[in-house]
């Protein structure tokens, strides 16, 4: 077992390290979260730990069922009262066997034998997530989702009997608070192995219990620009998004410029969440014209509106909710540029307009659109898209981004002083158009900008 320094915790036959802490130690992972249960007063033990670590202590949970959390610079300690009269009774109420192990504090915990009544060490060796008991999953339905999150984080498989129990209990997930579901989902999305687990979640029925808006995508046939129905396209796009974020090198060798779009890992979960629900408005927008052609006019707007309702249900922060809404609402913009590119009519002004409209989420939208297009499975479009993507990324990183740091050619004060204008929709429109012209390099100096505004006002 790996080692942790908890010498400052008084040795006691009444306290144990438990759960994920023991699991991680057995896996050779140094845990930053230390879980402790005690048969004495948890608050007294917590105050001792807080004093020794100079950490901040907070009480979480309901009165009488509190977990005391001590937060330090390097670790978080959660101290709770044991559930049941013995450590074995406590472990019997836990979710999965790999989390149902303990080590005593009355000995050196780094040398103590592992208390493992449910063969969690065996399941660690076999890389399996197995429930302790079906009733434990039903008692806290969030555990249904946690099975997939743990499987993704550890790259384990889910035991078939556990999968059956999840399938039977899937509708109970609605009893879990939206913010708890969100936290589990975002941890799942943050991993590099969540795409396969989403398919397993779908087979269990849990995915569409959490996102019933995905259900109508199944068997929603699409047009000639798609190889798959809307649901399979969504999962394919998600899978490609995951590979694009976690293993971009060599994924699209024809687009070396993708390396320039290095998004921070903290945004990965939100991007995967957005791609998962980006087409949920398609069934409502689906029409068939007189020639039998399928269309999805304004589906991006419908999808964004529906996505916003989901984000509110899951209690996303206002900032995260607005980012997802913006990405989905504008995810077709790169496709419009791509169509112009294929027809040799893509202008620098159209590119600069796109960058300005989508800033500061331009990179996210480009990554989203790339995953979206690859998820359609039409090889001809993919080959042509690679040339476009190289070009558009070059324009963004080598032209737009450096210019964005420069001061504007004219400011609002210039418009007031030179043209006696007052702030208004026209005022904002002039400044926006000036920015487009500057990034398109049709106007490069202040004098040119003044002339442009003068001519614009004459024709307005």
C-alpha positions in Angstrom: 0.0 0.0 0.0 1.2 3.5 -0.8 2.0 5.8 2.1 0.3 8.8 3.6 1.4 11.0 6.5 -1.4 11.0 9.1 0.9 10.8 12.2 -0.8 13.9 13.6 -4.1 11.9 14.0 -4.2 10.3 17.4 -4.1 6.5 17.1 -7.4 5.0 18.2 -9.3 1.7 18.0 -12.4 3.8 17.3 -11.3 5.4 14.0 -10.5 4.1 10.5 -9.5 5.5 7.1 -12.0 4.2 4.6 -13.4 4.2 1.1 -11.7 5.9 -1.8 -8.7 6.7 0.4 -7.9 3.0 0.9 -8.7 2.2 -2.7 -6.2 4.8 -4.0 -3.5 3.7 -1.6 -3.9 0.1 -2.9 -3.7 1.4 -6.4 -0.4 3.2 -5.7 -2.1 6.6 -5.9 -1.3 9.2 -3.3 -4.7 10.4 -2.1 -5.4 14.1 -1.5 -8.8 13.4 0.0 -8.6 11.4 3.3 -11.9 9.8 4.4 -12.1 8.9 8.1 -14.9 7.3 10.1 -15.0 7.2 13.9 -17.0 5.6 16.6 -16.3 8.5 18.9 -17.4 12.1 18.5 -16.4 13.2 14.9 -16.4 16.9 15.7 -13.8 16.4 18.5 -11.5 14.4 16.2 -12.0 17.0 13.4 -11.0 19.9 15.6 -7.9 18.0 16.6 -7.0 17.5 12.9 -7.8 21.1 12.0 -5.5 22.3 14.8 -2.6 20.0 13.8 -2.9 20.9 10.1 -3.9 24.5 10.5 -6.8 23.7 8.3 -10.3 25.3 8.0 -13.1 23.1 9.3 -16.7 23.2 8.0 -19.7 21.0 8.8 -21.5 19.6 5.9 -24.9 17.7 5.7 -27.9 17.7 7.9 -27.8 18.4 11.6 -27.0 15.1 13.4 -25.6 13.6 10.2 -22.8 16.0 9.7 -19.5 15.3 7.9 -16.7 17.5 9.2 -14.4 18.7 6.4 -10.9 20.0 7.1 -9.3 21.8 4.2 -5.6 22.4 4.1 -3.2 23.5 1.3 -2.4 19.9 0.3 -5.2 17.7 1.5 -8.9 17.5 2.4 -10.0 15.4 5.4 -13.6 14.2 5.8 -14.5 12.9 9.2 -17.9 11.2 9.8 -19.5 9.1 12.4 -19.5 5.4 11.5 -22.7 4.0 10.2 -23.5 1.0 12.4 -22.1 -0.6 15.5 -18.9 -2.0 13.8 -16.6 -1.1 10.9 -18.0 -4.1 9.0 -21.5 -2.7 9.4 -20.3 0.6 8.1 -18.6 -0.9 5.0 -21.7 -3.0 4.3 -23.7 0.2 3.6 -21.2 1.6 1.1 -21.7 1.7 -2.7 -19.0 -0.4 -4.4 -16.6 -3.1 -3.2 -13.6 -1.0 -4.2 -14.9 1.7 -1.8 -15.9 -0.7 1.0 -12.5 -1.2 2.6 -10.9 0.3 5.7 -7.6 0.4 7.6 -7.4 1.0 11.3 -5.8 4.1 13.0 -4.9 2.1 16.1 -1.9 0.8 14.1 0.3 2.5 11.6 -2.3 2.8 8.7 0.5 2.4 6.2 1.2 -1.0 7.6 -2.3 -2.0 8.9 -4.1 -4.9 7.3 -6.9 -3.9 5.1 -10.4 -4.7 6.4 -12.1 -6.0 3.2 -15.3 -8.0 3.9 -16.5 -7.6 0.3 -13.4 -8.6 -1.7 -12.7 -5.1 -2.9 -9.0 -5.9 -3.3 -9.9 -8.8 -5.7 -12.1 -6.4 -7.7 -9.3 -3.9 -7.9 -7.0 -6.6 -9.3 -9.7 -7.5 -11.8 -10.5 -3.9 -12.6 -14.2 -4.3 -11.9 -16.8 -1.9 -10.4 -19.1 -4.2 -8.3 -21.9 -3.1 -6.0 -21.9 -4.1 -2.4 -25.7 -4.6 -2.5 -28.5 -3.5 -4.9 -30.3 -1.9 -2.0 -27.3 0.4 -1.4 -27.7 1.8 -4.9 -31.4 2.4 -4.5 -30.9 4.1 -1.1 -28.8 6.8 -2.8 -29.6 6.8 -6.6 -26.7 9.1 -7.3 -24.6 5.9 -6.9 -26.1 4.6 -10.1 -24.2 7.4 -12.0 -21.2 7.2 -9.7 -20.6 3.6 -11.0 -19.9 5.0 -14.5 -17.9 7.9 -13.2 -15.6 5.5 -11.2 -15.3 3.1 -14.2 -14.2 6.1 -16.3 -11.7 7.5 -13.8 -10.2 4.1 -13.1 -10.7 2.6 -16.6 -12.5 -0.3 -15.1 -15.5 -2.3 -16.4 -18.9 -2.6 -14.6 -19.8 -6.0 -13.2 -22.9 -7.4 -15.2 -25.0 -7.9 -12.1 -24.3 -4.3 -11.1 -25.3 -3.2 -14.6 -28.6 -5.1 -14.2 -29.2 -3.4 -10.8 -28.5 0.0 -12.4 -30.9 -0.7 -15.2 -33.7 -1.7 -12.8 -33.1 1.4 -10.6 -32.4 3.9 -13.4 -35.7 5.9 -12.9 -34.7 6.6 -9.3 -32.0 9.0 -10.5 -34.7 11.7 -10.5 -34.7 11.7 -6.7 -31.1 13.0 -6.7 -30.7 16.8 -6.6 -29.7 18.4 -9.8 -26.4 19.8 -8.5 -25.3 16.4 -7.3 -26.0 14.8 -10.7 -24.2 17.7 -12.3 -21.1 17.1 -10.1 -21.0 13.4 -11.0 -21.5 14.1 -14.7 -18.8 16.8 -14.9 -16.3 14.4 -13.2 -17.3 11.7 -15.7 -16.9 14.1 -18.6 -13.5 15.2 -17.4 -12.0 11.8 -17.9 -10.4 10.5 -21.1 -12.5 7.3 -21.1 -16.1 8.6 -20.9 -17.3 7.9 -24.4 -17.6 4.2 -24.0 -19.2 4.7 -20.6 -21.9 6.9 -22.2 -22.9 4.0 -24.4 -23.1 1.8 -21.4 -25.2 4.4 -19.6 -27.5 4.4 -22.6 -27.9 0.6 -22.5 -28.7 0.8 -18.8 -31.4 3.5 -19.5 -29.6 5.9 -17.2 -28.4 8.3 -19.9 -31.9 9.1 -21.1 -33.3 9.2 -17.6 -30.9 12.0 -16.9 -31.3 13.5 -20.4 -34.8 12.5 -21.6 -34.3 15.1 -24.4 -31.9 12.6 -26.1 -34.5 9.9 -26.5 -36.3 11.5 -29.5 -32.9 11.6 -31.3 -33.0 7.8 -31.6 -34.2 6.8 -35.1 -34.4 10.5 -36.0 -33.1 9.9 -39.6 -31.1 12.7 -41.1 -30.2 14.1 -44.5 -27.5 13.3 -47.0 -24.9 15.2 -45.0 -25.1 12.5 -42.2 -24.3 8.8 -42.2 -26.1 8.2 -38.9 -29.3 9.0 -37.1 -29.3 12.0 -34.8 -28.5 9.9 -31.6 -25.7 7.9 -33.1 -24.3 11.1 -34.6 -24.3 12.7 -31.2 -22.4 9.8 -29.6 -19.9 9.8 -32.5 -19.3 13.5 -32.2 -18.9 13.1 -28.4 -16.3 10.3 -29.0 -14.4 12.4 -31.4 -14.5 15.4 -29.1 -13.0 13.3 -26.3 -10.2 12.1 -28.5 -9.6 15.6 -29.8 -9.3 17.0 -26.3 -7.3 14.2 -24.7 -5.2 12.8 -27.5 -5.0 15.4 -30.3 -1.5 14.4 -31.6 -1.9 12.4 -34.7 -5.7 12.3 -34.5 -6.0 14.5 -37.6 -2.5 14.6 -39.1 -3.8 16.7 -42.0 -4.6 19.5 -39.5 -1.3 20.3 -37.7 -2.7 23.6 -36.7 -5.0 22.0 -34.2 -2.1 22.0 -31.8 -2.5 25.8 -31.7 -5.9 25.4 -30.0 -4.8 24.2 -26.6 -7.8 24.6 -24.4 -7.3 24.3 -20.7 -8.4 20.9 -19.2 -10.9 22.7 -16.9 -13.0 23.4 -20.0 -13.1 19.8 -21.2 -16.2 18.8 -19.2 -18.3 21.7 -20.5 -17.3 21.1 -24.1 -18.3 17.4 -23.8 -21.6 18.4 -22.1 -22.3 20.9 -25.0 -21.6 18.3 -27.7 -23.8 15.7 -26.0 -26.9 18.0 -26.1 -26.0 20.2 -29.2 -28.7 18.6 -31.4 -31.5 17.9 -29.1 -33.7 20.4 -31.0 -33.5 18.4 -34.2 -36.6 16.2 -33.9 -38.7 19.3 -33.3 -37.1 21.1 -36.2 -37.2 18.2 -38.7 -39.2 18.8 -41.9 -39.4 17.0 -45.2 -39.8 19.0 -48.4 -41.8 18.1 -51.5 -38.7 16.4 -53.0 -38.3 14.2 -49.9 -35.3 16.0 -48.6 -34.9 16.3 -44.8 -34.2 19.7 -43.2 -33.5 20.9 -39.7 -34.0 24.6 -40.1 -33.3 26.7 -36.9 -32.4 23.5 -34.9 -29.5 25.2 -33.4 -31.8 27.8 -31.8 -34.2 25.1 -30.5 -31.3 23.0 -29.2 -29.9 26.0 -27.4 -33.2 26.8 -25.8 -33.7 23.2 -24.7 -30.1 23.0 -23.5 -30.6 26.0 -21.3 -33.5 24.3 -19.6 -31.3 21.2 -18.9 -28.5 23.4 -17.5 -31.0 25.0 -15.2 -32.2 21.6 -14.1 -28.6 20.6 -13.3 -27.9 23.8 -11.6 -25.0 24.9 -13.7 -23.5 28.2 -12.8 -24.7 31.2 -14.8 -21.4 31.5 -16.6 -21.3 27.8 -17.6 -24.9 27.9 -18.7 -24.3 30.9 -20.9 -21.1 29.4 -22.4 -23.0 26.2 -23.3 -25.9 28.2 -24.7 -23.5 30.3 -26.8 -21.6 27.3 -28.2 -24.8 25.5 -29.2 -26.5 28.6 -30.6 -23.5 29.4 -32.8 -22.2 25.9 -33.6 -23.2 26.1 -37.3 -21.3 29.3 -38.0 -18.1 27.5 -38.9 -20.1 25.3 -41.3 -21.3 28.4 -43.1 -17.7 29.5 -43.5 -16.8 26.1 -44.7 -19.4 26.1 -47.4 -18.1 29.5 -48.6 -14.6 28.1 -48.5 -15.6 25.2 -50.7 -17.2 27.6 -53.2 -14.1 29.8 -53.2 -16.0 32.8 -51.9 -14.8 33.0 -48.3 -13.7 36.5 -47.6 -11.4 37.9 -44.9 -14.2 40.1 -43.7 -16.5 37.1 -43.2 -13.8 35.4 -41.2 -13.2 38.4 -39.0 -16.9 38.8 -38.5 -17.1 35.2 -37.2 -14.1 35.7 -34.9 -15.6 38.9 -33.4 -19.1 37.4 -33.1 -17.8 34.3 -31.3 -15.1 35.9 -29.2 -14.1 34.8 -26.5 -15.4 31.3 -27.3 -14.1 31.1 -30.9 -11.7 28.2 -30.1 -14.4 26.2 -28.3 -16.8 26.6 -31.2 -14.1 25.6 -33.7 -13.3 22.4 -31.7 -17.1 21.8 -31.3 -17.7 22.1 -35.1 -14.7 19.8 -35.9 -16.1 17.1 -33.6 -19.6 17.7 -35.0 -18.5 17.3 -38.6 -16.4 14.2 -38.0 -19.4 12.7 -36.2 -21.4 12.9 -39.4 -19.2 10.3 -41.0 -19.2 11.7 -44.5 -15.6 11.2 -45.7 -15.6 13.6 -48.6 -16.7 16.5 -46.3 -14.1 15.5 -43.7 -11.3 15.7 -46.3 -12.3 19.1 -47.5 -12.9 20.3 -44.0 -9.2 19.7 -43.0 -8.0 22.3 -45.5 -10.5 24.8 -44.2 -9.6 24.1 -40.6 -5.9 24.7 -41.2 -6.8 28.0 -42.9 -9.2 29.3 -40.3 -6.9 28.4 -37.4 -4.0 30.2 -39.0 -6.2 33.3 -39.4 -7.3 33.1 -35.8 -3.9 32.5 -34.2 -1.6 34.5 -36.5 -3.9 37.4 -37.5 -6.9 37.9 -35.3 -5.4 37.1 -31.8 -2.4 39.5 -32.2 -4.7 42.3 -33.5 -7.2 41.8 -30.6 -4.5 43.0 -28.2 -4.1 46.3 -30.1 -6.1 49.4 -29.2 -9.1 50.1 -31.6 -8.6 52.6 -34.5 -11.4 54.7 -33.1 -13.2 54.7 -29.7 -16.6 55.9 -28.6 -15.1 59.2 -27.5 -13.8 59.7 -31.1 -17.2 59.3 -32.5 -18.6 61.8 -30.0 -15.9 64.3 -30.6 -15.4 64.0 -34.4 -19.0 63.4 -35.4 -21.2 64.6 -32.6 -22.7 61.2 -32.1 -24.3 59.9 -28.9 -24.3 56.3 -27.7 -27.1 54.4 -29.6 -27.6 51.2 -31.6 -26.0 53.1 -34.6 -23.1 54.1 -32.4 -22.4 50.4 -31.5 -23.0 49.3 -35.1 -20.3 51.7 -36.4 -17.7 50.5 -33.8 -18.5 46.9 -34.7 -18.1 47.4 -38.4 -14.9 49.3 -37.8 -13.5 46.3 -35.9 -14.5 44.0 -38.8 -12.8 46.2 -41.3 -9.7 46.4 -39.2 -9.4 42.7 -38.8 -10.1 42.2 -42.5 -7.2 44.7 -43.1 -9.4 46.9 -45.3 -8.8 49.8 -42.9 -5.4 50.0 -41.2 -5.1 53.6 -39.9 -7.0 56.1 -37.8 -7.3 58.5 -40.8 -8.8 55.7 -42.9 -11.2 54.9 -40.1 -12.4 58.6 -39.9 -13.0 58.6 -43.6 -14.9 55.3 -43.5 -17.2 56.6 -40.7 -17.8 59.8 -42.6 -18.9 57.9 -45.7 -20.9 55.4 -43.6 -22.9 58.2 -42.0 -23.6 59.8 -45.4 -25.1 56.5 -46.7 -26.8 55.6 -43.4 
